[in-house]
């Protein structure tokens, strides 16, 4: 197995195009063609993480957070980031990060929080925009069925619980090839009219390459006319955060104590009590203050995330219980998620869960 085999499988769970624009995901250090001797899964990559990988004979680290976030202008060991990268390179250890690609996955970070908390019937809190594209092309009537089938096979035309979806309009296409052309229908240098079908299909952006390949391979024309646009549709199965329900409603103190125990945190910072039962709960791993209004609009009784600032607790406005359990604590079970996922696929090398806590925050 080479690194590319592992990352290709991992990207079925967390496609890189799911990541936010500000993020830095994918293979940060190393070569995709390197043979894998073992995989170490961690939340963060620190110098001690590299040591752990060396001790376990792992030459690939799958890290949730990217060690390289902004640009590196120098590599002389003056910061912990530079020292980690230098040590990884020196010891031929590759580093791959998933971060917001996994955050936006239906079965990613927030889904794991729901699982740990025992939430039921959970769904995406903030469906992601910009993922749904639309392809429109034009093909001779006699070739329309064949081309549509090829596009569907390449994962075009999937809408929620439906597949093989398209919109079709028949019309007349016109063209005239120059002396270097080789038209499939008609003659070069002469105006030609052809009965054609306009086919429109939507698709996830991650499938763009395979869909264009299917289009070019199965379209009869020498020059294929098509256009791709980004739609305003949101993808209900891709996005940040989750919202679900507790099996049994709890009062606020019961819920916070349950949260503290289940999420293994030494501190829960919370907003003022609102004297209501907690049944519907929204969660979001990592820094989640941006989604407070989304949790309120979704009717959540409580919102569990991390890194809330002082003034952001006022946004509860006596309508929701805000609970900050800590950044590391909200994402800590992500390692287990990744190990379980990779172990199901790969048995010819070790997939090891890092035993090191990389939490930089301590409580007294």
N, C-alpha and C positions, 0 to 999 in steps of 0.2 A: 504494500500500500504506500502511496505517496501522499504528501500533504494535500494535494488537490483532491484526492479521493475523499479525504475526511471533510474538507471544507465544502465540497460539493454537496455532501450529505447534510452537513450542518446548515447550509443555506436553503435547504428545503424547509427547515424549521424557521430560520430567520434570514430570508433573502436580503442581500445587502441594500437593495433599492428601497427596503422598508425604512432604512435609517433616516434620521433627520438630516437636513442639509448641513448643519453645523458640525456634525459628528465625523469621526475618523474610524471607520470599521474595516474589517477585512484583514489580510495578511500584512502586518506592520513590519515584521522582521523575518527574513528568511526567503526560501525559494519554494515555489509550489511543487517542483519536481523532486524534492528531497524525500527519500524513503523514511517512513515513520517507524521509530523504535518504541515509542510510548507517548501517551498524551497525559498532561497534567492539567486539570481544570481548576481555575481559580477565579476569584472575584476581581482581584487586582494583581498586577505583576510588579513585584518589588525585587530587590536584590536577593532576599531570602527565598523568594519564589524560584528564582533561577537556581539557587543552591538545592532546593527541594527537587527540582526537575533533574538536576545532575545526579543527585543521590538515588533517584528512582529510574535512572536511565531513560528519561523522557526527552525527546528532542523537539516536541511541539507543545506549546502552552496555549490552551484555549482560555482566554481571559474575557471576563465580561466588560470591564472598563478598559479603554485603550490607554496604554502607557504613553503613546505619542498622540497628543491631542492637537496642539498647535504645531507650527513649523519648528524644526530643529535647525539652527544655523551653524552650530558647532557641536562636536562630539569630543569633549576633552574631560568629561567626568566631573564637572563643576556642580551638577545638580543630580538629584536621585534619578531623574528620568534618563539623563545621559549615562549614568553609571549602569542602570539596568540594561539599556540598549547595547552598550559596549560589552557588558558581561555576557549577554545573550549571543552576540556576534562571535565573541572569542570562543564560546563553547558550542557553537553551531546549533543553537536553540532558536527555533522559530516562535514567533508570537502572533497570535490571531485574536482579534477582538470582535465581539458581537454587538455590544451596547444597545443603542436605540433600535437596531434592526430586531433584536430580541424583545425590546420593550414594546414594539409595535406588532409583535406576533400574537396571534390568537391564543397560542399555547405557550406564551413566553412568561416574562417576569411577573406581571400582575395576575395571570392565571395561576401561577404557582402560589402566590399569596392567597388567592381564593381557596385553593386546595388546602393549604395549611390551616386557614381559618375555618374551613368546613362550610364555605358559602355554597349555596345551590343556585341553579338557573342563572349563572353569571354570563354577562355579555360585555362587549367593548363599551367603554365609557365615552371615548372621543374617537369616533371613526375617522380614519385618515383620508385627507383629500389628496388629489393629484396622482393617485395610483391607477385610476381607471382611464384608459386611453380608448380612442375610437379610430378604427381603420376603415377607410372608404376606398374601394377600387372599382374598376370597370372591366368587364370580361364579356366575350361573345356569348350570346344566349346558350349556345350548345355546350359551352364549357363551364357554365355557372354552377351546376350541381357538383361537378368534380372539384372545382376550386373551393366551394363552400365546405365540402367534406374535409379537404386538406387543412383549411383554416381551423375548423373545429377540432381536428386531430392535434393541432398545435396549441390547443387550449384557448382559442378565441371563442367568443360567443357564450361565455359563462356569466350568468347573472344570478347571484344568490343560490337558490335551490334549483335553478334551471340551467340547462346547457343547450348547445346547438341553436343559440339565439342569433338572429340576423334580421336586417331590414333590406328589402330588395325592390328596385324600381327598374322597369324596362324602358329603354329609350334608344336613341340613335347616336352612335359615336362616329366621328369623322376624323380622318387624318390623310396626310400625303407624305410618303417617304422620299428622302432625297436619294441621290445616285449611290450613296454608300449603304442604303438601308436594305434589309432583307425581310420584307413584310410577310407575316404568316398568311394574311388574307389581303387580297388586292395586289396591285402592281406598283413598283417604285415609280415615282414621278407622276402618279395619277391620284386625283382625289378619290377617296374611298369612303363609303358609308356602310356601317355595320350595325346590325341589331345587337345591342349589348344590355347586360344587366349591371346596374350599380349595386354593389354589395357593401353593406356597412355592418361591422361587428365590433363589439367592445372587447377589451382584454386587459389583464393586469400588466403593468409596465415590465414586470420581471420576465414576461414571456415575449417581449418585443422581438428579440433576435430570432427565436424559433418560428414566430409567426411570419416575419419577413422572409425567412428562408423558405417556408412553405409556399408563400405567395410567389416568389421568384421561380421556384421549382415547378409549380403547377399551373402557372399562367401561360397561355399559349403565345402571347405577344413577345416580340423582340424587345420592345421598350414597355415596361409596365408602369401605367399611371396609377398613383395612389397618394393618399394623404393621411396623416396621423395627427390627431388633435387630442389634447388633454381635456377631459370632461370635468364638470363640477360635481359629478356624483361622488359620494363617499363610499368606501368599502366597509361594510358592516362587520367584517371579520378581520380587519387590520386596523390597528390604532392603539392609542395610549389608554392605560387604565382599564379597570373592570368594575362592574357593579353587579351585586348578587344579593342573596338573602340568607340570613342565619336560619337554621332549622327551627329554632325557638327564639322568640324575642327576649332581650335582656334589658334590665335597667342600666343606666349609664355607668354606674360604678362597677356592676358585674361585668359589663362589656369591657371596660378599661382594664380590669384585673385579668380577664380572659385574654385580652390582647397582649398584655405584658407577659403573661406566661407562655402563650402560644408562639409569639414572635420572639421570645427569648431576649427581651430588652430590659435593661436596668432602669429605664426612664421613659415615661410617656408624657409628653407635654400636650395639654389639651385645652380647648376653649371652654367657656362657661357652660355649665349644665343647663339643659333646656327642658328638663322634667318630662321626657318622653321615652318610650320604649325604643330600643335599637333593634331593628329588624332588617332594614335595607342598608347595605354597606357598600361604599365605593372604596376602591383601593388603587394605588399607583406607586410602583416601586421607584425609589430615588427621590429627587427633588420634584415635588408635585404641587407646589402652591399655585401654579398656573391653572390647575384644574379645579380649584375650589368652586368656582361658579358653575362649572359643568356638573359637579356632584350635586350641587343645590338644585339645578334645573332638572336633574334626573330623579329628584325626589329622595335622595339618600338621607337616612337618619344620621349616619356617621360617615366620615371620610378619613381614611387611614393612608398616610403618606409620610413625607419627611421634609426637613429643611424649611419649615415655616418660619418666617420672620415675625417680629413683634406685631407690626401693624396688620399682618395678614390674618391673625387670629380674630381681629375685629370683623372680618368678612363673614364670619359665621352668622352674625346678625340674629342670633337666637333662633335660627332655623335649622342648624345642623351642628353636630358635635364633630369638631376637628381634632384629630389625634396624630401627633407627630411622634413616630416611634424610633426615629433615627435612620439616617441614610443607609448605613451598612445593614442594620437590622431588617429594613424593608426588602433588601436584595439578597440577603444571606443564603436563601434557599435556591437561588439561581444556579449555584454550583451543582447541587443535587439534580436539578432539572437537566442540566447539560450532560452530566455523567450518565444518568439513566437513558437519555436519548442516544448517546454515542455507544453505550455498552450493548444496546439492542442490535446494533448494526455490525460492530467490529469486535471480533474475538481473537484475531491473530496478533494483537499487541495490547498492552495494558492501558486502560483508561482509569486514571487515578484521581480521586478527589483530594484536593489540597487540604492538608490538616492545619495549615497556618491561618490564623485570623489576621486579616489585613486592615481591621478597623482602626483608624488613627485616633478615634475618640474614646476617652475613658471617663468613668464616673466615680465619684467618691461619696 
